[in-house]
Amino acid sequence: MNSEAALPLGSIVSAVDTPEDSLGIKQAAECSPDAVRANNVSDESLLSAAAGGSRDAIGQLFHRHGATVLNVARRILHDESEAADLRQEVFLYLFQRAKLYDPRKSSAVSWIMQVTYPCPSLAPPRRTL
């Protein structure tokens, strides 16, 4: 089993508990959402850092875009618990597959939303005969 697959999202998001990461990003827990968005590190740079295994980078992406992913999931699933689970699945996928992101094809935000929609949790239930 791949060690990345066994990594719980909580450990990714809690990785922002350090005062400052290797990119110089301030601790997200101390920042308001506006302060996190005002950070000068681009989403594309954060995805690149996540591709290199940076939990701090994926934590910053979670703090920047987690609410948006959750809102999309709520609108589709109509269930708060399922929406929260989907958000975790999306960010775990982003952490595991950040190397697949190609900034020449889309913005980081666009790619995150593209990952959100085809997530298995959004698939309609299969009918059995």
N, C-alpha and C positions, 0 to 999 in steps of 0.2 A: 504494500500500500504506500502511496506517495505521502511523504510527511506533510506536504502542504495541504493535502485533502483532510488530514486529521486536525488541522489547526482551527480552533473555534474562533468565530468572529469576535467574541468578547476579548480575546487576547490581542486581536488586531486593533480594535478600537481602544483598548486600555493602554496600548503602546504609546499613546500620546501623553501618558502620565509623566514622562520625563520632561525636565524643564525646557530642553531645546534639542531637536534632532540634528542629524548630520546636514540637513538642508538649511539649518538656522531658523526653523519654524518654531515659534513660541508655543508653549503648552496650550493645547486647545481647550482644556478644562478651565483655564483661567480667562479665556477669551470669549467675548460675546460673539454670536453668529456674524454680526457686522464686522468685527475685528478679524475673524477668520477669513471672511470674503475679501477684506481689504489687504490681506497678505499678498505680497508681490510675487509669490511663487505661482506660476501658472498651473492649471489642471494638467496640461500636457507634461510639464516637468514632474508633477507628482505621480502621474501614471508611469513615467519613465523610471522614477525612483522605486515605485512599487514593483516594477518589472525586475528590478535588482534586489527585491526582497525587503524593501523598507516598509515596516509596519507603521511607522510614523506618517509616511506619505499616504497610505491607504486610510489611516485614521483621519487625516486632514480632508481627504476626499469624502469620507463618510460625514464629517461635520459640515462640509460645504453642500453636499448633494443628497444626504440621507433623507432629509425631509421631502425633497422633490420625489425621490424614488418611492417613499412611503405614500405620498399623496396619489401618485399614479396607481400604485397597488391598491389603495383604498377604493379608488373609483372603479377599478376593474373587478376586484374581488368582493367588495361590499362586506368585508369582515376585517376588523381591526387586528385580530390575532394573526390571521393569515397574511395580512399586509405586512405586519412586522416580520414575520418569518420570511416572506419574499425579499424584503429589504436585506435581511441577513444573507440570504442566498446570493443576491446580486453582488454584494460587496465581498463575499467570500470568493465568488467567481472572478471578480475584478482583481482581487489579490493574486489568485492562482493563475490567471490568464492575462495579466497586464502586458505581457510580451507580445500578445496578439494585436494590441492597439497600434494603428498606423496613422500618425498625425497628418499624413498627406491625403488621407481619405475622408477624415471628418474631425470635428473638434472633439475634445475629451467629453464634454457634456453630451454631445450627440451620441457618442459611442456608449456612454453609460446608459442613456435612455434606450438605445438599440439593444443593449444587453437585458434591460428590464423587461421589455415586452415579450420576447420569446422564451422567457424563463419557464421551466417546466411547471411551476406552480400556477401559471396563468393558462395552461392548456385546459380545454374543457374536459370534463370527465369522460372516459371511454365507455361506450355502451357495450354491454355484453349481450350476446344473442341467447 
